[in-house]
């Protein structure tokens, strides 16, 4: 199921703390960075914090700029983003500022938490999810029932850690402040647990007054039919590569990326790359890998279009090339239509060869974009 783009936002001290243990909130960001955060808030559909953040900080989570609120209204959006919190117990202060400022509010909770929240008179739409709150189901609800396409998560560390460990976070925006806390009793951004293997990808580093903003994207693919945020990033890249293809009236424009299990990019390619009029995207990418690379056995191939099952231009179709390379997982955006090959079923060939095939239809329109001239 489609999920919102989940953006984790946090500021930490040089030694990784979110706060100290004093009675007042430790201000880690600079004035200019607070304004940047306000700009990000204005750009999203919803802002989420955990129950612990409401208890500890009593936040309002508003868009402070009147100009930004006006711009949201002019675009047909609510003045403030939807405010969301998550609490398994429902034990929250009904007088907290979170409930009484801004626009709509939602409490995602369990059945027992919902009973408690209603008894307390919490001023929000209380949504129970059964005996246990499942984060993926909660995000699906926000996407499908609330129209949330971009979700900003502002804390706390437990929520950030859980979303990263469950590979549901699409982006981490981390501000590093020139402070040292040094108190082991103070809250840290990330707790212990199993996170993605390998390195995250740094996509931005920017000085803002005396703090530094860094933006990271996850890179480690899922396994089998389990979809991670990194799967969406890599498939989006495959769709971007398809835009580089020289136009053709007799073949699709497709992009492909081969990614190791730890998130290392092994190769990329696109249709008709390097002047080869008949080369396919997956073929071009796999040709750049070392056939003896043991990482291929646990790699994922991302292709904007389902790998072909039959072709006239070369002896082996791309589905067979993928299997012969030892790859056993493919993520694609679009099933091959009958435009050139009636009854194409590259997915059937792959599954028959023991590979898992994942289709993310939310990327279908992006995959089709460079092929619009073939429709009709």
N, C-alpha and C positions, 0 to 999 in steps of 0.2 A: 504494500500500500504506500502511496506517496506520503512523505513527511515534510514538515516545514524545514527550511534552512535554519539550522540551530547555531546561533552565534553566542559563544561564551565570552563574557566581558568581565575583566577583573583588573585590579591594581594591587601590586604586592611590593613589599620592601625588598631590599637587596638580598635579604636572607629568607625570602619566600613567605612572609607573613601577610595576612589580610588585615590584621589589626593588632593592637597591643591589648593589655588586660586592664587598662585604665577605664574610668567611668564614662569618658567621652570617646566618640568614634575617632580613630586616628585618620586624619586626612592625608591620603597618599598621593592623590592626583593634584595637578596644578590647575589654576583657574582656566587656562586655555584648554586643558584636557577635559575639565568638567563640561566646557562648552562643546567639545567634540563628542562627548558621551550624549549630551542633549541632542546633538545632530543625528547620532545613530538612533537614539530613541524615536526621534521624529520619522525616521525612515522605515521602521519596522511595523508589523501588524500587531505584535504583542510583546510584553515584557514579563518575564517570569523570575520569581525568587522563591527560595525555599522557606518553609515555616520558621526555621531558625533565624533567618535574616530578618523576618518581620519581628520576631521576639527581641532580637539583639539590637537592631538599628531603628526600628519603627519608621521605615522609609515611606515616602509618598510616591516615588517613581513617576514623576510627571515630566512632560515636555515643558520646560520653563520658558522658552522663547515664544513670545506672542506671534512673531512672524512665521515661525515654523508651524505653529498650530494653525495659523491662517492658511498656510500653504497646504496643509493636510485637508482642511475644509474645502479649499478651492479645487482639490483633486478628487473630491467626493468621498473622502475618508473621514472617520470620526476625529474629533479634535485631539483626543488622546488615544494611544494604543490600548488595546485590551490588556488588563493587568491580571496576571495568573499567579497563583501560588499552589504549592503541593504540600499536603500534610496527611500522613497516614492516620493520625489520631484525631484530627479536627480540633485539637486543643489550641485555640488561638484567641487573642484578646479582641473582643468585638469592638472595642474602642480604638483600636490601632488606626493610624492615619491611612494605611493602605486601603481600608474599606471606604473611607469617607472623603477621598480626594480623587480627582480625575474622572474617567469614564467608567465603562463596564468592568466588572471584576468576576473572576471565576476561581473557585476553589476545587482542585482536583484531589479526590480523597478516596477512602475505602467506604464500605457500607457502614461500618461502625463509626468512622470519622464523620460521615454525613449526618448520622443521628446526633452526634455530639455537637457538630457545627450548627445544626438547626436548633438544638436546645439552647445554645449560647446566643442565638440571634445574629449570626454572622451575616453581614449585608453583602452577599455575593450569590451568584449562581453556583450552587453546590452540586458537583457532579461526582457520583460514586462509581467505582470501577470494580466492585466485588470485594472479596476478602483481602486481596493484596493489590497494591497499585503497581501496574506494569507501565514502565516509562514509554515503551514503544506504542502501546495502546493509547496512552495519554496523548502522545504526539499525533497519532493518527486522528484522534478526536479533534484536536485543535485544528488540524489541516482540513478535515472533511466537514466538521460541524460548525466550526468558527471561522473558516476561511483564512486561517493563519498561514501565510507563505514564508514569512521571515519572523523568527522568534529570537529575541534578545534575552539571554539568561544572565542575570546580574548577581547571582550568588545563591547560597554561599558555597564554601568549599566542598561540602558534602554533595550538593547538587552537581557542581562542576565535575567532581571526581566520578560520580555515578554515570553521568552522560558520556564522559570520555571512556570509561571502562566498558560501557555497553556499546561503544562505537556509534553513538547517535549524534555527536557534535560535528558540525560541518566546518567550524572555524573557531579559532581561539584568538581573541584580541587581548593581549596582555600588556599592561603598563608597568614598567619598572621604576620605582621611586627611589631617590637617593637617601634612604633611611635604613637603619638597622634596628631590629626589635630585640632579638636575642632572648626572648622569654619563651621557654618551652611550653608554658601554659597558654600562650596566645594561639589563635586559630591560624592554620596554614591553608594555602589554596588547595593543595592536592593531598589526599590521604593515601595510605598504602593500598596496594591492590594490583591486579593485572591490567596493564594498559597495552596499547598496540605495540607490536615489535617495531624495531627500526626507528628512523628519524622522521619527525614532522617536517613539512616543507615551509620554509620561511618565505613569505610573499611580500612582506613590507617591514621596514624598520625606519622609524621616523622620530626625530627629536621634537618634543613639544615642551617649550620652556625647559624646566630642569628634569623632566621625566622622558622616558623613551617608550614609544608605542611599538610593539612587535605584533605581527599577524602571522599565524600559522595555520596550515591546513593538514588534516590527517592524510596519511598515504597508504596504510595497510589495507589490502583488499579483504573482503569477506571470504568465507569458505562455503562451498556448496551453494545452497540457495539463500544463505544468510547474507543480507545486504548491509553494508556499512556506509557511512558518510563518504569514505574514500572511494567507494565504488561509483558514487555519483560524480565526484570530482574527475575521476579518470574517464568516465563515459562522456562527460562534458568536453574534456580535452579531445576525445576521439571525434566528437561532432565539430569542434573547431578545426581539426585537421581536414575534415571533409570539405571545408570551405576553401582549402588550398588547391583542390583538384582542378586541373584543366578541364574545361567544359567538354562534354561529349553527348552526342545524340544516341549513342549505342551502348552506353554503360553508365552505371551509377557512380556518383561521387561519394566516397566512403573514407573515413579515417579510422585508424587502429592504433592501439597502444598495448605493449606487453609489459606487465608489471609483476615483479617478484612478490612473494608472500610478505616480505618485510617492508614493502612499499617502494622498493628501488625500481625505477623505470629501466627496463632492459632494452626497449626499442620502440620506435614509432614509425608509422608510414601512412601513405595515402594513395588513393587510386591514381594511376598514370604518373607516379612520381618519377623524377629524373628523366622525363621524356619517353619513358616506356609506355606506349599507347595501350598495352593490354595488362599491365601489372595491377593486381588488386591490392587493397590496403593491407590486409592481413599478410599477404604474400610478401609485400615490401617490408613490413615490420619484421617478420620472422627471418627474412634473409639477412638481417643485421644482427641476429643473435648467434651465439656460439652453439651449434647443435649439441655439444657435450656439456653445456652448462647445466649442472644439477638443479638449479633454481627453476628451470622450466617445468619440472614435474609438479611444482606447487604454485606455479604462476597463474595469472589471469590474463586473458586476451579481451580487451575492450574494443568493440567494433560498432560504429554508428549504424551499420546495417547487418542483419543476420549473415554470417559467413555462407558463401555459396556452396551448394551441393553438387552442381553440375556446371561445366563451362566448356566452351569450344576452343578458347584461345590457348590453354595450357593443359597438360596431361592430368594434373591433380587439382581438384577444387580446393577452396580455402578451408573448408571443414576438414578435409583429409589432411591438409598441411598442418593444421593445428594439432590434430591427433598424432600425426607422425612426429611432431616436435615434442610430444610428451605432455602437452598442456591439457589439463582436464577441467578447466573452468572458463566459461565465456560469458561476458556481460554485453548485451546489445540493446539498442533502443527501438529497433524497427524490424519486423519480419519482412523478408524479401517478397515484394509483390510479383504478380505474374507478367510484368512488363516485358521481360526478355526470356525468362525461363518459366513456362507454366508448371505449377505444382512444385515450385522450389521448396525444399525443406532441409536447409542446412542444419537446423536444430535437431531434426530427426537423426541425421548422420552423426552429429556430435554425441547425442544421448546414447545412440546405439553403440558408440565407441567408448562409453563410460564417462563422458564429460557431463558436468552440470552446466545448464544454460539458464541464465537469468535475463529476463526482459524487463527493462524499466521504461514503461510506455510514456512516462512524463517527459522523456527526452525525444519522443518520436517526431514532434514538429521540428525540433532543431536538426534532427537527422535528415528530414525531408527537405529542409530549406534549400540546400544546393542542388536539389533534384527536381525543383518545381517545373522546370522546362520539359520534363519527361512525362508529366501528368497529362491526362486527357485522352 
